[in-house]
Amino acid sequence: MTGTTPRAPRPASDSALTLPRYLREPADRRTPLDYAGYKSTGLRAPLRTPVDLPHRLTEVTGPVLGEDLVTAADADLTLREGGEAQGQRIIVYGRVLDSDGRPVPHALVEVWQANAAGRYRHVVDNWPAPLDPYFDGLGRVVTDDLGRYEFTTIKPGAYPWGNHHNAWRPAHIHFSLFGQAFTQRLVTQMYFPDDPLFGQDPIFNSMPTTARHRAVSRFDLERTQPNWALAFQWDIVLRGRDQTPFETDDDGDVA
Amino acid sequence: MSADRLSPLVLAADESNDRRQGTPRRGTGFLTEPFRLGTTPSSTVGPYLAIGLTWADGPDVVAEGTPGAIWLRGRVFDGNGDLVPDGMIETWQADPDGRFDHPDDPRGAVATPGFRGVGRSHTVEPAGEYAVRTLKPGRLPDGEGGLQAPHVDVSVFARGLLDRLVTRIYFADEAEANAEDAVLRSLPDDASRATLIARPSADGYVLDIHLQACAAKGMDETVFFAV
């Protein structure tokens, strides 16, 4: 280093480099890991307090994938194996937004669910309800430019499980979303309005009281297709982001 | 809207106003705090995650035959020290140049061709084990003037986990880089750092994940992060 050579003026674009910062929902509005009513958390939820991880490049970036994993047929769960699934046909649709209300476009949405009788096509599920040869319970969709998604499926049935006396899961569809950054990753479940089983279900009730309604879809008569399918609307909200300055050195590298 | 977050305008109201003190002024059109939608709460993947979350090429961050490819392998254990046979791990990482194939990388996304960055492996078969085929990541800026050690971000999902767990994989043969890494340095002791450091193996690296400590089997709880 000479210490005397004047530095070239920094190009304007370098000073504008920023990394997004993703907002963290307060703990009392998030689903806790250790929920006593749900037995399986006992040996699995970590006992130590998690360590805060500042958001760096690894956390503000994330998998951007979907289009090459999904075909149009993946959005219709009622037509599989050359036949038509049994049960009440429903359309499930909505938008994927962040908490600032911005749409999350091109996000991969993966769903899986039980059939109309409440049985999963899985070797471990031995609940004696019929399997449906034309229903595998798997769907994938990618959100459009406005964050919209839509798929056609069968309303899943309730089913018993061994968590506690007379335990039944309310009807639900599992959802998995990547969003646009590692911090936005979300796996959750969509429920149906006015389910009588909510009161005794620890997985539903593990969600904070103030957040539970966000996991329940809305019956939508307007989008119902006459003589064909009922419709339920469910919007999914991922964490929003702020812009925070990110320092760069004189070469424009992130330093 | 809590009373301590009302706008100065509202808090300054007094008896001369035509409304009760501390209540928002109707019809002003102004919000008294930032508008935010509440996020959708997370839930467990349940025992049947393999129905919806299995990809034939899930473990492939890079394709078979990629020069320099390694396997990240490990097992997932619960608080009894038993294998977790119904979970899933996902990995997210930079390429060997320390770059992400993502529009928010301010250095410009220049990823290695064929490098996906993401890996997904369920622990169903073989029970309790995960394996991801990838390239070892490079060092990358930590945003505070230093460099991060090569690392892989990891999400853990399973029946009995109501939210994903987040941890990191570091590499034992990067001692110098690890010693400079801000995240590793922020941990309280070497024992907790050790839970994140993968050991070299015949075809790559190995790191087991422990959801809880199991003292009877000498297992320490993995460090998990709040993101």
Interface residues (C-beta under 8 A of the other chain):
Chain A: L17 T18 L19 P20 Y22 L23 R24 E25 R29 R30 T31 P32 L33 Y35 Y38 S40 T41 G42 L43 R44 A45 P46 L47 R48 P50 V51 D52 L53 P54 H55 R56 L57 T58 E59 V60 T61 G62 P63 V64 L65 L69 L97 D98 S99 D100 G101 E110 V111 W112 Y120 R121 H122 V124 D125 D136 G137 L138 G139 H174 S176 Q180 A181 F182 T183 R185 L186 V187 T188 Q189 I203 S206 M207 P208 T210 A211 R212 R214 A215 I236 V237 L238 R239 G240 F246 E247 T248 D253 V254 A255
Chain B: F35 R36 L37 G38 T39 T40 P41 S42 S43 T44 V45 G46 P47 Y48 L49 A50 I51 G52 L53 W55 D78 G79 N80 D82 V84 D86 E90 W92 Q93 A94 F100 D101 H102 P103 D104 D105 P106 R107 R116 G117 V118 L140 P141 D142 G143 E144 G145 Q148 H151 D153 S155 F157 A158 R159 G160 L161 L162 D163 R164 L165 V166 A182 V183 S186 L187 L211 Q212 A213 E221 T222 V223 F224 F225 A226 V227
